[in-house]
Amino acid sequence: MAMAGTRPSTGVFSGEYNGAEESLWDSLSTPSKYKIEKASQKDLVEWVEMAGRLLIERVYPVMKSQYSVAKKCSKVEKKLMERQEELISAQRALVGAQAQLVKLQEQLLEKREQVITDVKTTAKEEMRSFSTVLEKECKTSLAPQRIQRAVAAASEDRSCNIVIYGLTDSPGDKEELLPELWTTLAEKPLVKSAQRLGRFIAGQTRPMKISLASKEMQSCILSKKTRLRESELFSRVYISPDLTSEERVARAVLVKKLKEEKERSPGKSFRIKGGEVVEVSSGTQ
């Protein structure tokens, strides 16, 4: 019996096989009556066995590989179909969401137009009502002189001003106490103007507004105002920045809160800082 990979040693198939399958395939594909008649039974058996081995060694692996590839392709094709169905489903959902978004945008535009119309109508009615109230109630308060004073107060630069509270007042006040006040503070500021605020009323002390030459002078005096507590003459005098009416109201609220905190906690110290009432530790007093 011939070994796999070689041809029979005798007969019409004698000679080395050496991997040359073409001659065997030629014999298989074009059988010759002469070859078959001349071949011995042994040669025929070896010939059939060799053909079987070739089939097993060469054809079967190829068929198996093709089957495996076909199986894998089938799986890939199935997954591709599933992904395609998912993509189609996602596209449908996206189209539905886009349609919903367009509908919502249309509704939003309708509501916006309605709101704009309502606001315009309300504004017209409010302006009409406001004009009527101004015409009836504010003729006196909106006199030209008062309007000019209000505009001047609003546009005034207060950054160089201070207001002194508690300074002894008199009908013909000439600011006699200011030099002594500056001496107590160890300052010699350049005063541009000084005036009492409001009309003189017996038994009351009007604030005095001082306009200084620079903001640096104002800051320096404000930083030394606590020295007045040690002075017998000015112990009840208080100096603050020149505030607007709204700022004075807010300041009054903070001062009231400061007094309440001091009454609630006599053993502690408090002060106004950054628009709040804060406790002062002993090391920072």
DRENPA-3360 file (N, C-alpha, C; in nm, 2 decimals, always signed):
BEGIN
1 = MAMAGTRP = +0.09/-0.12/+0.00/+0.00/+0.00/+0.00/+0.09/+0.12/+0.00 ~ +0.06/+0.22/-0.09/+0.14/+0.34/-0.10/+0.12/+0.43/+0.02 ~ +0.22/+0.50/+0.06/+0.20/+0.60/+0.17/+0.14/+0.73/+0.12 ~ +0.08/+0.80/+0.22/+0.02/+0.93/+0.18/+0.12/+1.03/+0.13 ~ +0.09/+1.09/+0.02/+0.18/+1.19/-0.04/+0.27/+1.14/-0.15 ~ +0.27/+1.00/-0.18/+0.35/+0.94/-0.28/+0.26/+0.86/-0.37 ~ +0.30/+0.83/-0.49/+0.23/+0.75/-0.59/+0.27/+0.60/-0.57 ~ +0.20/+0.51/-0.63/+0.24/+0.37/-0.62/+0.37/+0.35/-0.69;
9 = STGVFSGE = +0.45/+0.25/-0.64/+0.58/+0.23/-0.69/+0.58/+0.15/-0.82 ~ +0.47/+0.08/-0.86/+0.46/+0.01/-0.98/+0.33/+0.04/-1.05 ~ +0.32/+0.00/-1.17/+0.19/+0.02/-1.25/+0.19/+0.15/-1.32 ~ +0.08/+0.18/-1.37/+0.06/+0.31/-1.44/+0.08/+0.43/-1.36 ~ +0.06/+0.42/-1.22/+0.08/+0.53/-1.13/+0.21/+0.53/-1.06 ~ +0.31/+0.46/-1.11/+0.44/+0.45/-1.05/+0.51/+0.59/-1.07 ~ +0.61/+0.62/-0.98/+0.68/+0.74/-0.98/+0.65/+0.82/-0.86 ~ +0.73/+0.92/-0.83/+0.71/+1.00/-0.71/+0.59/+1.09/-0.72;
17 = YNGAEESL = +0.52/+1.10/-0.61/+0.40/+1.19/-0.60/+0.44/+1.33/-0.58 ~ +0.52/+1.35/-0.48/+0.58/+1.48/-0.45/+0.48/+1.60/-0.45 ~ +0.35/+1.57/-0.41/+0.25/+1.68/-0.40/+0.20/+1.72/-0.54 ~ +0.22/+1.65/-0.64/+0.17/+1.69/-0.77/+0.03/+1.63/-0.79 ~ -0.07/+1.69/-0.74/-0.20/+1.64/-0.74/-0.27/+1.65/-0.88 ~ -0.21/+1.74/-0.97/-0.27/+1.76/-1.10/-0.28/+1.63/-1.18 ~ -0.18/+1.55/-1.18/-0.18/+1.42/-1.26/-0.29/+1.33/-1.21 ~ -0.31/+1.33/-1.07/-0.41/+1.24/-1.02/-0.55/+1.30/-1.06;
25 = WDSLSTPS = -0.56/+1.43/-1.05/-0.69/+1.49/-1.09/-0.72/+1.47/-1.24 ~ -0.61/+1.47/-1.32/-0.63/+1.44/-1.46/-0.68/+1.30/-1.48 ~ -0.62/+1.21/-1.40/-0.67/+1.07/-1.41/-0.81/+1.06/-1.36 ~ -0.85/+1.13/-1.26/-0.99/+1.12/-1.21/-1.08/+1.19/-1.31 ~ -1.04/+1.30/-1.36/-1.14/+1.37/-1.45/-1.15/+1.32/-1.59 ~ -1.03/+1.25/-1.64/-1.04/+1.20/-1.77/-0.99/+1.05/-1.77 ~ -1.08/+0.96/-1.72/-1.04/+0.82/-1.71/-1.02/+0.76/-1.85 ~ -0.92/+0.68/-1.86/-0.89/+0.61/-1.98/-0.91/+0.46/-1.97;
33 = KYKIEKAS = -0.98/+0.41/-2.07/-1.01/+0.26/-2.07/-0.88/+0.18/-2.07 ~ -0.78/+0.24/-2.15/-0.65/+0.17/-2.15/-0.58/+0.17/-2.02 ~ -0.59/+0.28/-1.95/-0.52/+0.28/-1.81/-0.59/+0.19/-1.72 ~ -0.72/+0.19/-1.72/-0.79/+0.10/-1.63/-0.77/-0.05/-1.66 ~ -0.76/-0.08/-1.79/-0.74/-0.22/-1.83/-0.60/-0.27/-1.79 ~ -0.50/-0.18/-1.81/-0.36/-0.21/-1.78/-0.33/-0.21/-1.63 ~ -0.41/-0.13/-1.55/-0.38/-0.12/-1.41/-0.41/-0.25/-1.34 ~ -0.33/-0.29/-1.25/-0.36/-0.40/-1.17/-0.46/-0.37/-1.06;
41 = QKDLVEWV = -0.50/-0.47/-1.00/-0.60/-0.45/-0.89/-0.53/-0.38/-0.77 ~ -0.41/-0.41/-0.75/-0.33/-0.34/-0.64/-0.32/-0.19/-0.67 ~ -0.29/-0.16/-0.81/-0.28/-0.02/-0.84/-0.41/+0.05/-0.83 ~ -0.52/-0.01/-0.86/-0.65/+0.05/-0.85/-0.68/+0.08/-0.71 ~ -0.65/-0.01/-0.62/-0.68/+0.01/-0.48/-0.60/+0.13/-0.42 ~ -0.47/+0.13/-0.46/-0.38/+0.24/-0.42/-0.43/+0.37/-0.48 ~ -0.48/+0.36/-0.60/-0.53/+0.48/-0.67/-0.65/+0.53/-0.60 ~ -0.74/+0.45/-0.56/-0.87/+0.49/-0.49/-0.83/+0.54/-0.35;
49 = EMAGRLLI = -0.73/+0.48/-0.28/-0.69/+0.52/-0.15/-0.63/+0.66/-0.16 ~ -0.54/+0.68/-0.26/-0.48/+0.81/-0.28/-0.58/+0.92/-0.31 ~ -0.68/+0.88/-0.39/-0.79/+0.98/-0.42/-0.86/+1.02/-0.29 ~ -0.89/+0.91/-0.21/-0.96/+0.94/-0.08/-0.88/+1.03/+0.01 ~ -0.74/+1.00/+0.02/-0.66/+1.08/+0.10/-0.66/+1.23/+0.06 ~ -0.65/+1.24/-0.08/-0.65/+1.38/-0.13/-0.78/+1.45/-0.10 ~ -0.88/+1.37/-0.11/-1.02/+1.43/-0.08/-1.02/+1.48/+0.07 ~ -0.97/+1.39/+0.16/-0.97/+1.43/+0.30/-0.87/+1.54/+0.33;
57 = ERVYPVMK = -0.75/+1.53/+0.27/-0.65/+1.63/+0.31/-0.67/+1.76/+0.24 ~ -0.72/+1.77/+0.12/-0.73/+1.89/+0.05/-0.87/+1.94/+0.04 ~ -0.96/+1.86/+0.00/-1.10/+1.91/-0.03/-1.18/+1.93/+0.10 ~ -1.17/+1.84/+0.19/-1.25/+1.85/+0.31/-1.21/+1.98/+0.39 ~ -1.08/+2.01/+0.42/-1.05/+2.13/+0.49/-1.10/+2.26/+0.42 ~ -1.10/+2.25/+0.29/-1.15/+2.37/+0.22/-1.30/+2.38/+0.24 ~ -1.37/+2.27/+0.23/-1.51/+2.27/+0.24/-1.55/+2.31/+0.39 ~ -1.47/+2.26/+0.48/-1.49/+2.29/+0.62/-1.47/+2.44/+0.65;
65 = SQYSVAKK = -1.36/+2.50/+0.59/-1.34/+2.64/+0.60/-1.44/+2.72/+0.54 ~ -1.49/+2.68/+0.42/-1.60/+2.75/+0.35/-1.73/+2.75/+0.44 ~ -1.75/+2.63/+0.50/-1.87/+2.62/+0.58/-1.86/+2.71/+0.70 ~ -1.74/+2.72/+0.76/-1.72/+2.80/+0.88/-1.74/+2.95/+0.84 ~ -1.68/+2.99/+0.73/-1.69/+3.12/+0.68/-1.84/+3.16/+0.65 ~ -1.91/+3.06/+0.59/-2.05/+3.09/+0.56/-2.13/+3.10/+0.68 ~ -2.09/+3.02/+0.78/-2.17/+3.03/+0.91/-2.14/+3.16/+0.98 ~ -2.01/+3.21/+0.98/-1.98/+3.34/+1.03/-2.05/+3.45/+0.96;
73 = CSKVEKKL = -2.05/+3.44/+0.83/-2.12/+3.54/+0.74/-2.26/+3.55/+0.78 ~ -2.32/+3.43/+0.80/-2.46/+3.42/+0.84/-2.49/+3.50/+0.97 ~ -2.40/+3.48/+1.06/-2.41/+3.54/+1.19/-2.40/+3.70/+1.18 ~ -2.29/+3.73/+1.10/-2.27/+3.88/+1.08/-2.39/+3.94/+1.01 ~ -2.44/+3.86/+0.91/-2.56/+3.92/+0.83/-2.68/+3.93/+0.93 ~ -2.69/+3.84/+1.02/-2.80/+3.84/+1.11/-2.79/+3.97/+1.20 ~ -2.66/+3.99/+1.25/-2.64/+4.10/+1.34/-2.66/+4.23/+1.26 ~ -2.61/+4.24/+1.13/-2.63/+4.35/+1.05/-2.78/+4.38/+1.03;
81 = MERQEELI = -2.86/+4.28/+1.01/-3.00/+4.30/+1.00/-3.06/+4.36/+1.13 ~ -3.02/+4.30/+1.24/-3.07/+4.35/+1.37/-3.03/+4.50/+1.39 ~ -2.90/+4.53/+1.36/-2.86/+4.67/+1.37/-2.94/+4.76/+1.28 ~ -2.97/+4.71/+1.16/-3.04/+4.79/+1.06/-3.18/+4.82/+1.11 ~ -3.24/+4.71/+1.17/-3.38/+4.73/+1.23/-3.37/+4.83/+1.34 ~ -3.27/+4.82/+1.43/-3.25/+4.92/+1.54/-3.24/+5.06/+1.48 ~ -3.15/+5.08/+1.38/-3.13/+5.21/+1.32/-3.26/+5.26/+1.26 ~ -3.34/+5.18/+1.19/-3.46/+5.22/+1.14/-3.56/+5.27/+1.25;
89 = SAQRALVG = -3.56/+5.19/+1.36/-3.64/+5.23/+1.47/-3.60/+5.36/+1.53 ~ -3.47/+5.38/+1.55/-3.41/+5.51/+1.60/-3.45/+5.62/+1.51 ~ -3.44/+5.60/+1.38/-3.47/+5.71/+1.29/-3.62/+5.75/+1.30 ~ -3.70/+5.65/+1.31/-3.84/+5.68/+1.33/-3.87/+5.76/+1.46 ~ -3.80/+5.71/+1.57/-3.82/+5.79/+1.69/-3.77/+5.93/+1.68 ~ -3.65/+5.95/+1.61/-3.60/+6.08/+1.59/-3.69/+6.17/+1.51 ~ -3.75/+6.11/+1.40/-3.85/+6.19/+1.32/-3.97/+6.23/+1.41 ~ -4.01/+6.13/+1.50/-4.13/+6.17/+1.59/-4.09/+6.28/+1.68;
97 = AQAQLVKL = -3.96/+6.27/+1.74/-3.92/+6.37/+1.83/-3.91/+6.51/+1.76 ~ -3.86/+6.51/+1.64/-3.84/+6.63/+1.57/-3.98/+6.70/+1.54 ~ -4.08/+6.61/+1.51/-4.21/+6.66/+1.48/-4.27/+6.72/+1.61 ~ -4.24/+6.65/+1.73/-4.29/+6.70/+1.85/-4.22/+6.84/+1.89 ~ -4.09/+6.85/+1.86/-4.02/+6.97/+1.88/-4.07/+7.09/+1.80 ~ -4.10/+7.06/+1.67/-4.16/+7.16/+1.59/-4.29/+7.21/+1.64 ~ -4.37/+7.11/+1.69/-4.50/+7.15/+1.75/-4.49/+7.23/+1.87 ~ -4.39/+7.20/+1.96/-4.37/+7.28/+2.08/-4.32/+7.42/+2.05;
105 = QEQLLEKR = -4.23/+7.43/+1.95/-4.18/+7.56/+1.91/-4.29/+7.65/+1.86 ~ -4.38/+7.59/+1.78/-4.50/+7.66/+1.73/-4.58/+7.71/+1.85 ~ -4.61/+7.62/+1.95/-4.68/+7.66/+2.06/-4.61/+7.77/+2.14 ~ -4.48/+7.76/+2.15/-4.40/+7.86/+2.23/-4.41/+8.00/+2.16 ~ -4.40/+8.00/+2.02/-4.41/+8.12/+1.95/-4.55/+8.19/+1.97 ~ -4.65/+8.10/+1.97/-4.79/+8.15/+1.99/-4.80/+8.22/+2.13 ~ -4.75/+8.14/+2.23/-4.76/+8.20/+2.37/-4.67/+8.32/+2.38 ~ -4.56/+8.33/+2.32/-4.47/+8.45/+2.32/-4.54/+8.57/+2.27;
113 = EQVITDVK = -4.61/+8.55/+2.15/-4.68/+8.66/+2.09/-4.79/+8.71/+2.18 ~ -4.86/+8.61/+2.25/-4.97/+8.64/+2.34/-4.92/+8.72/+2.46 ~ -4.80/+8.68/+2.51/-4.74/+8.75/+2.63/-4.70/+8.89/+2.59 ~ -4.64/+8.90/+2.47/-4.60/+9.04/+2.43/-4.72/+9.13/+2.41 ~ -4.83/+9.07/+2.36/-4.95/+9.15/+2.34/-5.00/+9.19/+2.48 ~ -5.01/+9.10/+2.57/-5.06/+9.13/+2.71/-4.97/+9.23/+2.78 ~ -4.84/+9.22/+2.76/-4.75/+9.31/+2.83/-4.77/+9.45/+2.77 ~ -4.78/+9.46/+2.64/-4.80/+9.59/+2.58/-4.93/+9.66/+2.63;
121 = TTAKEEMR = -5.04/+9.57/+2.63/-5.16/+9.62/+2.68/-5.16/+9.67/+2.83 ~ -5.09/+9.59/+2.91/-5.08/+9.62/+3.05/-4.99/+9.75/+3.07 ~ -4.88/+9.76/+2.99/-4.79/+9.87/+3.00/-4.87/+10.00/+2.96 ~ -4.95/+9.99/+2.86/-5.02/+10.11/+2.82/-5.12/+10.15/+2.93 ~ -5.19/+10.06/+2.99/-5.29/+10.09/+3.09/-5.22/+10.15/+3.21 ~ -5.10/+10.09/+3.25/-5.03/+10.13/+3.37/-4.97/+10.28/+3.34 ~ -4.92/+10.30/+3.22/-4.87/+10.43/+3.19/-4.98/+10.54/+3.19 ~ -5.09/+10.50/+3.14/-5.21/+10.59/+3.15/-5.25/+10.62/+3.29;
129 = SFSTVLEK = -5.25/+10.51/+3.37/-5.29/+10.53/+3.52/-5.19/+10.62/+3.59 ~ -5.06/+10.59/+3.56/-4.95/+10.66/+3.62/-4.95/+10.81/+3.59 ~ -4.98/+10.83/+3.46/-4.98/+10.97/+3.41/-5.10/+11.05/+3.48 ~ -5.21/+10.98/+3.50/-5.32/+11.04/+3.57/-5.29/+11.08/+3.71 ~ -5.22/+10.98/+3.78/-5.19/+11.00/+3.92/-5.09/+11.12/+3.93 ~ -4.99/+11.12/+3.85/-4.89/+11.23/+3.85/-4.95/+11.36/+3.83 ~ -5.04/+11.36/+3.73/-5.11/+11.49/+3.70/-5.19/+11.54/+3.82 ~ -5.26/+11.45/+3.89/-5.35/+11.49/+4.00/-5.28/+11.51/+4.13;
137 = ECKTSLAP = -5.18/+11.43/+4.16/-5.12/+11.42/+4.30/-4.99/+11.49/+4.31 ~ -4.91/+11.50/+4.20/-4.77/+11.55/+4.21/-4.74/+11.68/+4.15 ~ -4.85/+11.76/+4.13/-4.82/+11.89/+4.07/-4.73/+11.98/+4.16 ~ -4.76/+11.97/+4.29/-4.68/+12.05/+4.39/-4.54/+12.00/+4.41 ~ -4.53/+11.86/+4.43/-4.40/+11.80/+4.46/-4.31/+11.80/+4.34 ~ -4.36/+11.81/+4.22/-4.28/+11.82/+4.10/-4.26/+11.96/+4.05 ~ -4.25/+12.05/+4.14/-4.22/+12.19/+4.10/-4.08/+12.20/+4.04 ~ -4.06/+12.29/+3.95/-3.92/+12.29/+3.88/-3.81/+12.30/+3.98;
145 = QRIQRAVA = -3.82/+12.38/+4.09/-3.71/+12.40/+4.18/-3.68/+12.26/+4.25 ~ -3.79/+12.19/+4.29/-3.76/+12.06/+4.36/-3.70/+11.96/+4.26 ~ -3.75/+11.97/+4.14/-3.69/+11.87/+4.04/-3.54/+11.90/+4.02 ~ -3.50/+12.03/+4.01/-3.36/+12.06/+4.00/-3.28/+12.01/+4.12 ~ -3.33/+12.03/+4.24/-3.26/+11.99/+4.36/-3.25/+11.84/+4.36 ~ -3.35/+11.77/+4.32/-3.35/+11.62/+4.32/-3.24/+11.57/+4.22 ~ -3.24/+11.63/+4.10/-3.14/+11.59/+4.00/-3.00/+11.62/+4.05 ~ -2.98/+11.74/+4.11/-2.85/+11.77/+4.16/-2.80/+11.68/+4.27;
153 = AASEDRSC = -2.90/+11.64/+4.36/-2.86/+11.54/+4.46/-2.82/+11.41/+4.41 ~ -2.90/+11.37/+4.30/-2.87/+11.24/+4.24/-2.74/+11.23/+4.17 ~ -2.70/+11.34/+4.11/-2.57/+11.35/+4.03/-2.45/+11.39/+4.11 ~ -2.47/+11.43/+4.24/-2.36/+11.48/+4.32/-2.26/+11.37/+4.35 ~ -2.13/+11.40/+4.35/-2.03/+11.31/+4.38/-2.01/+11.31/+4.53 ~ -2.05/+11.20/+4.60/-2.04/+11.20/+4.75/-1.92/+11.13/+4.80 ~ -1.83/+11.10/+4.71/-1.71/+11.02/+4.75/-1.62/+11.10/+4.84 ~ -1.62/+11.24/+4.83/-1.53/+11.32/+4.91/-1.61/+11.39/+5.03;
161 = NIVIYGLT = -1.73/+11.35/+5.05/-1.81/+11.41/+5.16/-1.82/+11.33/+5.29 ~ -1.84/+11.39/+5.40/-1.87/+11.33/+5.53/-1.99/+11.40/+5.59 ~ -2.06/+11.33/+5.68/-2.17/+11.39/+5.75/-2.14/+11.38/+5.90 ~ -2.15/+11.49/+5.97/-2.12/+11.49/+6.12/-2.25/+11.50/+6.19 ~ -2.28/+11.40/+6.28/-2.40/+11.40/+6.36/-2.36/+11.44/+6.51 ~ -2.45/+11.51/+6.57/-2.44/+11.54/+6.72/-2.35/+11.66/+6.75 ~ -2.31/+11.73/+6.65/-2.23/+11.85/+6.67/-2.32/+11.96/+6.71 ~ -2.28/+12.03/+6.82/-2.37/+12.14/+6.88/-2.42/+12.23/+6.77;
169 = DSPGDKEE = -2.55/+12.26/+6.78/-2.61/+12.34/+6.67/-2.67/+12.47/+6.73 ~ -2.67/+12.57/+6.64/-2.73/+12.70/+6.68/-2.79/+12.77/+6.56 ~ -2.88/+12.87/+6.57/-2.94/+12.93/+6.45/-2.84/+12.99/+6.36 ~ -2.74/+13.06/+6.41/-2.64/+13.12/+6.33/-2.51/+13.04/+6.33 ~ -2.52/+12.91/+6.31/-2.40/+12.83/+6.32/-2.30/+12.87/+6.22 ~ -2.18/+12.89/+6.27/-2.06/+12.93/+6.19/-1.95/+12.83/+6.18 ~ -1.98/+12.70/+6.23/-1.89/+12.59/+6.23/-1.77/+12.63/+6.32 ~ -1.80/+12.69/+6.44/-1.69/+12.73/+6.53/-1.61/+12.60/+6.58;
177 = LLPELWTT = -1.69/+12.49/+6.60/-1.63/+12.37/+6.66/-1.55/+12.29/+6.56 ~ -1.55/+12.31/+6.43/-1.48/+12.23/+6.34/-1.33/+12.23/+6.36 ~ -1.26/+12.34/+6.38/-1.12/+12.34/+6.41/-1.08/+12.25/+6.52 ~ -1.16/+12.26/+6.63/-1.12/+12.17/+6.75/-1.15/+12.03/+6.72 ~ -1.25/+12.00/+6.64/-1.28/+11.86/+6.60/-1.17/+11.81/+6.52 ~ -1.11/+11.88/+6.42/-1.00/+11.84/+6.34/-0.88/+11.81/+6.43 ~ -0.86/+11.90/+6.53/-0.75/+11.88/+6.62/-0.76/+11.75/+6.70 ~ -0.88/+11.72/+6.74/-0.90/+11.59/+6.81/-0.87/+11.47/+6.73;
185 = LAEKPLVK = -0.90/+11.49/+6.60/-0.87/+11.38/+6.50/-0.73/+11.38/+6.45 ~ -0.65/+11.49/+6.49/-0.51/+11.50/+6.44/-0.50/+11.51/+6.29 ~ -0.60/+11.59/+6.24/-0.60/+11.61/+6.09/-0.62/+11.76/+6.06 ~ -0.58/+11.80/+5.94/-0.60/+11.94/+5.90/-0.65/+11.93/+5.75 ~ -0.77/+11.88/+5.74/-0.83/+11.86/+5.60/-0.86/+12.00/+5.53 ~ -0.86/+11.99/+5.40/-0.90/+12.11/+5.32/-1.05/+12.10/+5.30 ~ -1.12/+12.19/+5.36/-1.27/+12.19/+5.35/-1.31/+12.28/+5.24 ~ -1.39/+12.22/+5.14/-1.44/+12.30/+5.03/-1.57/+12.37/+5.07;
193 = SAQRLGRF = -1.65/+12.30/+5.15/-1.78/+12.36/+5.19/-1.83/+12.29/+5.31 ~ -1.91/+12.36/+5.40/-1.97/+12.30/+5.51/-2.11/+12.36/+5.53 ~ -2.21/+12.27/+5.55/-2.35/+12.33/+5.57/-2.43/+12.23/+5.65 ~ -2.52/+12.29/+5.73/-2.62/+12.22/+5.81/-2.73/+12.17/+5.71 ~ -2.78/+12.05/+5.74/-2.89/+11.99/+5.66/-3.02/+12.01/+5.74 ~ -3.11/+12.08/+5.67/-3.25/+12.10/+5.73/-3.25/+12.23/+5.80 ~ -3.37/+12.26/+5.85/-3.40/+12.39/+5.92/-3.37/+12.37/+6.07 ~ -3.33/+12.48/+6.13/-3.30/+12.48/+6.27/-3.42/+12.46/+6.36;
201 = IAGQTRPM = -3.42/+12.37/+6.45/-3.53/+12.34/+6.55/-3.47/+12.34/+6.68 ~ -3.52/+12.42/+6.77/-3.46/+12.42/+6.91/-3.47/+12.29/+6.98 ~ -3.37/+12.25/+7.04/-3.36/+12.12/+7.11/-3.32/+12.00/+7.02 ~ -3.30/+12.03/+6.90/-3.25/+11.93/+6.81/-3.12/+11.97/+6.74 ~ -3.04/+11.87/+6.70/-2.91/+11.89/+6.63/-2.92/+11.85/+6.49 ~ -2.89/+11.94/+6.40/-2.89/+11.91/+6.26/-2.76/+11.85/+6.22 ~ -2.76/+11.75/+6.13/-2.64/+11.70/+6.07/-2.56/+11.81/+5.99 ~ -2.43/+11.80/+5.99/-2.35/+11.89/+5.91/-2.28/+11.81/+5.80;
209 = KISLASKE = -2.30/+11.86/+5.67/-2.23/+11.79/+5.56/-2.11/+11.87/+5.53 ~ -1.99/+11.80/+5.52/-1.86/+11.86/+5.49/-1.82/+11.80/+5.36 ~ -1.78/+11.89/+5.27/-1.72/+11.85/+5.14/-1.57/+11.88/+5.14 ~ -1.50/+11.77/+5.13/-1.35/+11.78/+5.14/-1.29/+11.78/+5.00 ~ -1.16/+11.81/+5.00/-1.09/+11.83/+4.87/-1.06/+11.70/+4.80 ~ -1.05/+11.59/+4.87/-1.02/+11.46/+4.81/-1.08/+11.34/+4.88 ~ -1.09/+11.23/+4.82/-1.14/+11.11/+4.88/-1.04/+11.06/+4.98 ~ -0.91/+11.08/+4.96/-0.81/+11.04/+5.06/-0.84/+11.11/+5.19;
217 = MQSCILSK = -0.87/+11.23/+5.19/-0.90/+11.31/+5.32/-1.02/+11.25/+5.38 ~ -1.12/+11.22/+5.30/-1.24/+11.16/+5.36/-1.21/+11.02/+5.43 ~ -1.14/+10.94/+5.36/-1.10/+10.81/+5.41/-1.02/+10.82/+5.54 ~ -0.93/+10.91/+5.55/-0.84/+10.93/+5.66/-0.92/+10.98/+5.78 ~ -1.02/+11.07/+5.76/-1.10/+11.11/+5.88/-1.19/+11.00/+5.93 ~ -1.25/+10.93/+5.83/-1.34/+10.82/+5.87/-1.26/+10.71/+5.95 ~ -1.13/+10.69/+5.92/-1.06/+10.59/+5.99/-1.02/+10.63/+6.13 ~ -1.03/+10.76/+6.16/-0.99/+10.81/+6.29/-1.12/+10.85/+6.38;
225 = KTRLRESE = -1.23/+10.83/+6.33/-1.35/+10.88/+6.39/-1.38/+10.82/+6.53 ~ -1.32/+10.70/+6.56/-1.34/+10.64/+6.69/-1.27/+10.72/+6.80 ~ -1.17/+10.80/+6.76/-1.10/+10.88/+6.86/-1.20/+10.98/+6.94 ~ -1.31/+11.01/+6.87/-1.40/+11.11/+6.93/-1.46/+11.05/+7.06 ~ -1.46/+10.92/+7.07/-1.52/+10.86/+7.20/-1.44/+10.90/+7.32 ~ -1.31/+10.92/+7.30/-1.22/+10.95/+7.41/-1.23/+11.10/+7.45 ~ -1.29/+11.18/+7.36/-1.30/+11.33/+7.38/-1.43/+11.36/+7.47 ~ -1.41/+11.44/+7.57/-1.52/+11.48/+7.65/-1.62/+11.57/+7.57;
233 = LFSRVYIS = -1.57/+11.66/+7.48/-1.65/+11.75/+7.41/-1.72/+11.68/+7.29 ~ -1.66/+11.58/+7.23/-1.71/+11.52/+7.11/-1.75/+11.37/+7.13 ~ -1.77/+11.33/+7.25/-1.80/+11.18/+7.28/-1.93/+11.14/+7.22 ~ -2.02/+11.23/+7.20/-2.15/+11.20/+7.14/-2.16/+11.24/+6.99 ~ -2.05/+11.27/+6.93/-2.04/+11.31/+6.79/-2.01/+11.19/+6.71 ~ -2.07/+11.17/+6.59/-2.05/+11.06/+6.51/-2.03/+11.11/+6.36 ~ -1.93/+11.05/+6.29/-1.90/+11.09/+6.16/-1.93/+10.97/+6.07 ~ -1.99/+10.99/+5.95/-2.02/+10.88/+5.86/-2.00/+10.94/+5.72;
241 = PDLTSEER = -1.99/+10.85/+5.62/-1.99/+10.89/+5.48/-2.12/+10.96/+5.44 ~ -2.12/+11.04/+5.33/-2.24/+11.10/+5.28/-2.32/+11.00/+5.20 ~ -2.43/+10.96/+5.25/-2.51/+10.85/+5.19/-2.63/+10.91/+5.13 ~ -2.69/+10.83/+5.03/-2.81/+10.87/+4.97/-2.93/+10.83/+5.06 ~ -3.05/+10.87/+5.03/-3.16/+10.85/+5.12/-3.18/+10.70/+5.14 ~ -3.17/+10.62/+5.03/-3.18/+10.48/+5.04/-3.07/+10.42/+5.13 ~ -2.95/+10.47/+5.11/-2.84/+10.41/+5.20/-2.86/+10.45/+5.34 ~ -2.91/+10.57/+5.37/-2.93/+10.62/+5.51/-3.04/+10.53/+5.58;
249 = VARAVLVK = -3.14/+10.49/+5.50/-3.24/+10.40/+5.56/-3.18/+10.27/+5.59 ~ -3.10/+10.21/+5.50/-3.03/+10.09/+5.53/-2.94/+10.10/+5.65 ~ -2.87/+10.21/+5.66/-2.77/+10.24/+5.77/-2.85/+10.24/+5.90 ~ -2.97/+10.31/+5.90/-3.04/+10.32/+6.02/-3.09/+10.18/+6.07 ~ -3.12/+10.09/+5.98/-3.16/+9.95/+6.02/-3.04/+9.88/+6.08 ~ -2.92/+9.90/+6.02/-2.80/+9.84/+6.08/-2.76/+9.90/+6.21 ~ -2.78/+10.03/+6.23/-2.75/+10.09/+6.36/-2.84/+10.04/+6.47 ~ -2.97/+10.02/+6.43/-3.07/+9.96/+6.53/-3.03/+9.82/+6.57;
257 = KLKEEKER = -2.99/+9.74/+6.47/-2.95/+9.61/+6.49/-2.82/+9.60/+6.58 ~ -2.73/+9.70/+6.56/-2.61/+9.71/+6.64/-2.64/+9.73/+6.78 ~ -2.74/+9.83/+6.81/-2.78/+9.86/+6.95/-2.84/+9.73/+7.01 ~ -2.92/+9.66/+6.94/-2.99/+9.54/+6.99/-2.88/+9.44/+7.03 ~ -2.78/+9.42/+6.94/-2.68/+9.32/+6.97/-2.60/+9.36/+7.10 ~ -2.57/+9.49/+7.11/-2.49/+9.53/+7.23/-2.58/+9.52/+7.36 ~ -2.71/+9.54/+7.35/-2.79/+9.52/+7.47/-2.81/+9.37/+7.50 ~ -2.81/+9.29/+7.40/-2.83/+9.15/+7.42/-2.70/+9.08/+7.48;
265 = SPGKSFRI = -2.58/+9.13/+7.43/-2.46/+9.08/+7.48/-2.37/+9.19/+7.53 ~ -2.39/+9.24/+7.65/-2.31/+9.35/+7.70/-2.16/+9.32/+7.71 ~ -2.12/+9.20/+7.73/-1.98/+9.17/+7.74/-1.91/+9.16/+7.61 ~ -1.98/+9.17/+7.50/-1.91/+9.16/+7.37/-1.91/+9.29/+7.29 ~ -1.83/+9.30/+7.19/-1.82/+9.42/+7.11/-1.87/+9.39/+6.97 ~ -1.94/+9.49/+6.91/-1.99/+9.47/+6.78/-1.97/+9.60/+6.70 ~ -1.97/+9.58/+6.56/-1.95/+9.70/+6.48/-2.02/+9.67/+6.34 ~ -2.04/+9.77/+6.26/-2.09/+9.75/+6.13/-1.98/+9.74/+6.03;
273 = KGGEVVEV = -1.98/+9.63/+5.95/-1.87/+9.61/+5.85/-1.93/+9.54/+5.73 ~ -1.91/+9.60/+5.62/-1.95/+9.53/+5.49/-2.10/+9.52/+5.48 ~ -2.18/+9.61/+5.54/-2.32/+9.60/+5.54/-2.38/+9.50/+5.63 ~ -2.30/+9.46/+5.74/-2.35/+9.37/+5.83/-2.30/+9.40/+5.97 ~ -2.37/+9.36/+6.07/-2.33/+9.38/+6.21/-2.25/+9.25/+6.25 ~ -2.12/+9.28/+6.28/-2.03/+9.17/+6.31/-1.97/+9.18/+6.45 ~ -1.93/+9.07/+6.51/-1.87/+9.07/+6.64/-1.72/+9.10/+6.63 ~ -1.67/+9.19/+6.72/-1.53/+9.22/+6.71/-1.45/+9.15/+6.83;
281 = SSGTQ = -1.35/+9.08/+6.79/-1.27/+9.01/+6.89/-1.18/+9.11/+6.97 ~ -1.14/+9.08/+7.08/-1.06/+9.17/+7.17/-0.93/+9.21/+7.10 ~ -0.88/+9.12/+7.02/-0.75/+9.15/+6.95/-0.76/+9.25/+6.84 ~ -0.88/+9.28/+6.79/-0.90/+9.36/+6.67/-0.97/+9.50/+6.71 ~ -1.00/+9.52/+6.83/-1.06/+9.64/+6.87/-0.96/+9.76/+6.86;
% end
